[in-house]
Structures are given as C-alpha cells and as structure tokens.
Amino acid sequence: MTANYKILGVIVMSITLFLLLFGVGVILDQELATSNIVTIIAYGLAAGLFSGALAFLGLKVGFIVFVVGLAIGFIEMFRSFLFTQGEFGELAGLLSLFIFTALGLVLGVIIEGIRYLLKKKSPTQ
C-alpha cells in the first residue's frame, strides 16, 4: 500500500472532484462560479492528500475508514440534494459531506493510534 500512495491519492482526488462537480453542477443545477470551482478543487486536493498520506504511512485501516467516511458523506450529500426542498437541503448536504469526511479522518487516526499502542504494548516473541 505504501508503494501505491500516489495512485491512491490521485484516484480519491479525482473521484471527489467528479462527484462534487456532478452534485453541485448537475443535481443542483447550479451555475458554477470561479469561487465554487476553486473550493471544489481545494476540497478534492485535501481529500487526495489525506488519503495519500494515510496510504504513504501504511495506515491501511485508517485509509479504509477515511474512504468509507468520504463515501458516506457523498451518499448523504446526494440524498439531501435529491430529497430536501429549498436551500436548506443544499446546505445540509454539503455540511454532511464535510462532517462525515472529517469524522472518517479522525476515527481512522484514532483507530490507528490505538492499534499502534496495542502493538507497542504487546510483548514481542
């Protein structure tokens, strides 16, 4: 997994960019202004960097938890975009994406920290 960290980061970044552009541009049918595009690119880069860093450090479980959190965030964002009327649905969808992504990153790091401490504490034979 350490050898493929660049590829994993680029894949996560590309998928994140595509899904955000699809959600905001197509599902919401919003005109994408320059500030929106810059924000979407920044979020995609951040997601790619976090996933690439987790893969580079060999934190497989943390990477998986982060990607699952990102996927749940996108599912919740699309659900909110499709089934909630008004601007509240747009705001709630984007906030849910941010919250689930952050939760996945924090949980992944906590789980990897616990795994590290347990491995360090256990006697080696």
C-alpha positions in Angstrom: 0.0 0.0 0.0 2.9 2.3 0.7 4.2 1.9 -2.9 0.8 3.0 -4.4 0.2 6.0 -2.2 0.4 8.5 -5.1 -2.0 6.5 -7.2 -4.5 6.1 -4.4 -4.3 9.8 -3.6 -4.9 10.8 -7.2 -7.8 8.3 -7.5 -9.5 9.6 -4.4 -8.9 13.2 -5.5 -10.3 12.6 -9.0 -13.4 10.8 -7.7 -14.0 13.5 -5.1 -13.7 16.2 -7.8 -16.1 14.4 -10.2 -18.7 13.7 -7.5 -18.7 17.3 -6.2 -18.9 18.8 -9.7 -21.7 16.3 -10.5 -23.6 17.0 -7.3 -23.4 20.8 -7.5 -23.4 21.3 -11.2 -25.9 18.6 -12.4 -28.1 17.6 -9.5 -28.5 21.1 -8.0 -28.4 22.6 -11.5 -26.3 25.5 -10.1 -24.1 27.7 -12.3 -20.5 27.0 -11.2 -18.7 30.3 -10.4 -15.0 30.6 -10.1 -15.1 30.6 -6.3 -17.2 27.4 -6.4 -14.7 25.7 -8.7 -11.7 26.8 -6.6 -13.5 25.5 -3.4 -14.3 22.1 -5.1 -10.7 21.8 -6.3 -9.3 22.6 -2.8 -11.6 20.0 -1.2 -10.6 17.4 -3.8 -6.9 18.1 -3.2 -7.4 17.9 0.6 -9.2 14.5 0.3 -6.5 13.2 -2.1 -3.7 14.5 0.2 -5.2 12.9 3.3 -5.8 9.6 1.7 -2.3 9.6 0.1 -0.7 10.5 3.4 -2.6 7.6 5.2 -1.5 5.2 2.4 2.1 6.5 2.5 2.3 6.0 6.3 1.0 2.4 5.8 -2.2 3.1 7.9 -4.4 0.7 6.0 -7.3 0.7 8.4 -7.1 4.5 8.8 -7.2 4.8 5.0 -10.2 2.5 4.7 -12.1 4.3 7.5 -11.4 7.7 5.8 -12.6 6.5 2.4 -15.7 4.9 4.0 -16.4 8.2 5.8 -16.0 10.1 2.5 -18.3 7.7 0.7 -21.0 8.0 3.4 -20.6 11.8 3.2 -21.2 11.7 -0.6 -24.2 9.4 -0.2 -25.7 11.7 2.4 -25.0 14.8 0.3 -26.7 13.3 -2.7 -29.7 12.1 -0.6 -30.0 15.6 0.8 -29.8 17.3 -2.6 -32.4 15.0 -4.1 -35.0 14.7 -1.3 -34.8 18.0 0.6 -36.5 21.1 -0.9 -35.1 24.6 -0.8 -31.7 25.9 0.1 -31.6 24.1 3.4 -31.1 20.8 1.5 -28.1 22.3 -0.3 -26.5 23.5 2.9 -27.3 20.3 4.8 -25.9 18.2 2.0 -22.6 20.0 1.9 -22.3 20.1 5.7 -23.0 16.4 5.9 -20.2 15.7 3.4 -17.8 17.8 5.4 -18.8 16.3 8.7 -18.6 12.6 7.6 -15.3 13.2 5.9 -13.8 14.8 9.0 -15.3 12.1 11.2 -13.8 9.4 9.0 -10.4 11.0 9.1 -10.5 11.5 12.9 -11.8 8.0 13.5 -9.2 6.5 11.2 -6.3 8.3 13.0 -7.7 7.3 16.4 -8.1 3.6 15.4 -4.5 3.6 14.0 -3.3 5.2 17.2 -5.0 2.6 19.3 -3.6 -0.2 17.1 -0.1 1.3 17.4 -0.3 1.5 21.2 -1.6 -2.1 21.4 1.2 -3.3 19.2 3.8 -1.4 21.2 2.4 -2.7 24.5 2.2 -6.4 23.5 5.4 -8.4 24.1 7.3 -9.5 21.0 8.3 -13.1 20.8 
